[in-house]
Amino acid sequence: MPSTTAITVSQLSRLVGLPGAPAIIDVRIDEDFDADPRLLPASIRRDFKTVSAWAPDFAGKAVVVVCQKGRKLSQGVAAWLRHEGIPAESLEGGFEAWREADELLISTDKLPPRDEKGRTVWVTRARPKVDRIACPWLIRRFVDPHAVFLFVEAAEVPAVADRFNAVPFDIDDVFWSHRGERCTFDTMIEEFGLESKALDRLAAIVRAADTATLDLVPQAAGFLAASLGLSRMFRDDLEQLEAGMLLYDAFFRWCRDATEETHNWPSGGKPS
């Protein structure tokens, strides 16, 4: 009989990157993590021994708990979370099963330090259009769901980064920026080890829209039009980011699930 308290690799894989994805908690011991210091997308590490202290942080959220093999640590933590009223499942087979299935894993060597609340903090130029919405979307969906984004005047980005321990992106002469013909979104996909068919398709659309090379892919012109329209709808950059998340969610789902689907008017005959 299938477990009612575990989720399979294939089931979780279908949820990763979506707005309704569960919180993923990695409770591997340090020895196992050090042997392969990668993480499932958007997951956060927690010490299984202190679950009673951090469990309230996940109140009201669906949770998947990951240990090395899906046994005592993840099942015990998931059971504790359920005791606290939190819907929690363990990942069947754990980290090893996820890795063996060749699912997405985040490279952690480029992850910036987190603030006192456990969030990564990023800063870029105000009035985003394409790349500066694409990158926050990627980070929120695959790297850090609680990441903080600061939008400031272009000239002030380096100083704000220094004073507020934020990571600058999509400006000249920083690590997270354009490289040749590839945009910052491409850079983040590469450095975080997130290459997948769906993200590669989305990256091509973002690159074409962001670099005025709309002939690269047929979706680029419409994507740029929607992005520019959003930038005119909102004066507040954070409100625009929240609205833009839906646009990127929709295009990601198309890139993942619907590229072969077509649509036509089902005419049954001549109109009267």
C-alpha positions in Angstrom: 0.0 0.0 0.0 1.4 3.4 -0.9 2.4 5.5 2.1 0.1 8.3 3.1 2.9 10.2 4.8 5.5 10.2 2.0 5.8 11.8 -1.4 7.7 10.2 -4.3 10.5 11.8 -6.3 8.3 12.1 -9.4 5.4 13.7 -7.4 7.6 16.3 -5.8 9.4 17.0 -9.1 6.1 18.0 -10.7 5.6 20.6 -7.9 9.1 22.2 -7.9 9.2 25.7 -9.4 5.4 26.2 -9.0 3.8 28.9 -6.8 2.1 26.3 -4.7 5.1 24.1 -4.1 5.6 22.8 -0.6 8.4 24.1 1.6 11.3 21.6 1.4 13.3 21.1 4.6 16.7 19.4 4.3 17.6 17.6 7.6 20.6 15.7 6.5 23.4 15.4 9.0 26.5 17.5 8.3 28.5 14.5 7.2 26.0 13.6 4.5 25.6 17.2 3.4 29.4 17.8 3.2 29.7 14.7 1.0 27.3 16.4 -1.6 26.6 20.0 -0.6 23.8 20.5 -3.1 20.1 21.1 -2.2 16.8 20.3 -3.7 15.4 23.5 -5.3 14.1 26.2 -2.9 15.0 24.0 0.1 16.4 25.1 3.4 18.5 23.2 5.9 17.4 22.6 9.5 18.7 20.6 12.4 16.5 17.6 13.1 17.4 17.8 16.8 15.8 21.2 17.2 12.6 20.6 15.3 10.4 21.6 18.3 12.0 25.0 18.2 11.7 25.7 14.4 8.5 23.9 13.7 6.3 27.0 14.2 8.1 28.7 11.3 6.2 26.4 8.9 2.7 26.8 10.4 0.1 26.9 7.7 2.4 25.5 5.0 2.7 22.1 3.3 6.1 20.7 4.0 8.3 17.9 2.5 11.2 16.7 4.7 14.4 15.3 3.1 17.1 13.3 4.7 19.8 11.1 3.1 17.7 8.0 2.5 14.1 8.9 3.5 14.2 7.0 6.7 14.4 7.9 10.4 15.4 11.5 10.2 12.9 12.7 7.6 10.1 10.5 8.8 10.6 11.5 12.4 10.7 15.2 11.6 7.6 14.9 9.4 5.8 13.1 12.2 6.8 15.9 14.6 5.5 18.6 12.2 2.2 16.7 11.8 2.0 16.6 15.6 2.2 20.4 15.4 -0.6 20.6 12.9 1.6 21.1 9.9 0.9 18.9 6.8 4.2 17.2 6.3 5.5 14.4 4.2 8.9 12.7 3.9 10.6 12.3 0.5 10.6 8.6 -0.4 14.2 7.5 -0.8 15.5 10.8 0.3 18.2 12.9 -1.2 19.8 9.8 -2.7 16.7 8.9 -4.7 16.3 12.5 -5.9 19.9 12.6 -7.1 19.7 9.1 -8.7 16.7 10.3 -10.7 18.8 13.2 -12.1 16.4 15.8 -10.7 17.4 19.5 -10.3 19.9 20.2 -7.5 21.1 23.6 -6.4 24.8 24.2 -6.3 25.4 25.9 -2.9 28.9 27.2 -3.4 27.5 30.4 -5.0 24.7 30.9 -2.5 25.0 34.3 -0.8 25.0 34.5 3.0 21.6 34.8 4.7 20.4 37.6 7.0 19.3 37.1 10.6 15.9 35.8 9.4 17.5 33.3 7.1 16.8 35.2 3.8 19.2 36.0 1.0 19.2 39.7 0.1 19.7 41.1 -3.4 19.8 44.6 -4.9 19.5 45.9 -8.4 18.4 48.9 -10.4 14.9 50.3 -10.1 12.2 50.2 -12.7 12.7 46.6 -13.9 11.6 45.3 -17.3 12.7 41.8 -18.1 15.9 40.5 -16.6 15.3 42.2 -13.2 12.0 40.4 -12.9 13.3 37.1 -14.4 16.1 36.8 -11.8 13.9 37.4 -8.7 11.4 34.9 -10.1 14.1 32.2 -10.5 15.5 32.9 -7.0 12.0 32.8 -5.4 10.9 29.6 -7.2 14.2 27.6 -7.2 16.7 29.1 -4.7 15.2 31.0 -1.8 11.4 31.5 -1.6 11.8 34.2 1.0 14.5 36.2 -0.7 14.5 40.0 -0.3 14.9 42.3 -3.3 15.9 45.9 -3.1 15.3 48.2 -6.1 17.3 51.5 -6.0 18.7 54.1 -8.3 21.4 52.6 -10.6 24.2 54.7 -9.2 23.4 53.6 -5.6 23.4 49.8 -6.2 27.0 49.2 -5.2 26.8 51.4 -2.0 23.5 49.8 -1.0 24.9 46.4 -1.6 27.9 47.3 0.7 25.8 48.9 3.5 23.0 46.4 3.6 25.0 43.2 2.9 23.0 42.7 -0.3 24.1 40.9 -3.4 24.1 43.2 -6.5 22.8 41.8 -9.8 22.1 42.9 -13.3 24.5 45.8 -13.2 28.0 46.3 -14.8 31.1 44.7 -13.3 29.4 42.3 -10.8 29.4 38.5 -10.7 25.6 38.2 -11.3 25.3 40.0 -14.6 25.4 39.6 -18.4 28.1 37.6 -19.9 28.6 38.1 -23.6 25.3 37.6 -25.4 23.8 35.9 -22.4 21.8 37.8 -19.8 21.8 37.6 -16.0 19.0 35.1 -16.0 21.3 32.8 -18.0 24.1 33.4 -15.5 22.0 32.4 -12.5 20.8 29.2 -14.2 24.3 28.2 -15.0 25.9 29.1 -11.6 23.1 27.5 -9.6 23.3 24.4 -11.7 19.7 24.7 -12.8 19.9 23.7 -16.4 16.7 21.9 -17.5 14.7 21.8 -20.8 12.0 24.0 -19.4 14.3 26.6 -17.9 16.5 26.6 -21.0 13.4 27.3 -23.1 12.4 30.1 -20.8 15.9 31.5 -20.8 15.9 31.7 -24.6 12.7 33.8 -24.4 14.0 36.0 -21.6 17.3 36.5 -23.5 15.6 37.5 -26.7 13.3 39.9 -25.0 16.0 41.4 -22.8 18.6 41.9 -25.5 16.3 43.1 -28.4 16.9 40.0 -30.4 13.3 39.1 -30.9 13.9 36.9 -33.9 15.5 34.3 -31.7 12.3 32.7 -30.6 8.7 33.4 -31.6 7.5 34.0 -28.1 9.9 36.9 -27.4 7.9 39.7 -28.9 4.8 38.9 -26.9 6.8 38.3 -23.8 8.5 41.7 -24.1 5.2 43.4 -24.7 3.7 41.9 -21.6 6.8 42.8 -19.6 6.7 46.5 -20.8 3.0 46.6 -20.1 3.5 45.5 -16.5 6.2 48.2 -16.1 3.7 50.9 -17.1 1.0 49.5 -14.9 2.9 49.8 -11.6 4.9 52.6 -10.1 6.0 50.4 -7.2 8.7 48.0 -8.2 7.8 45.4 -5.7 4.1 45.5 -6.8 5.4 45.0 -10.3 7.5 42.1 -9.2 4.6 40.4 -7.6 2.5 40.8 -10.7 5.3 39.7 -12.9 5.7 36.4 -10.9 2.4 35.2 -12.5 3.7 36.0 -16.0 6.8 33.9 -15.4 4.9 31.2 -13.7 2.7 30.9 -16.8 5.6 30.9 -19.3 7.4 28.3 -17.2 4.4 26.0 -17.2 4.2 26.5 -21.0 7.9 25.7 -21.4 7.5 22.6 -19.2 4.1 21.2 -20.2 2.5 22.9 -23.2 4.9 23.5 -26.0 3.3 20.9 -28.2 -0.3 22.1 -27.6 -2.1 24.2 -30.2 -5.4 26.0 -30.2 -7.9 26.6 -33.0 -11.5 27.7 -33.3 -13.6 24.6 -33.4 -15.8 25.7 -36.3 -18.5 23.2 -37.1 -19.6 24.9 -40.3 -20.3 28.2 -41.8 -21.8 30.8 -39.5 -25.5 31.6 -40.2 
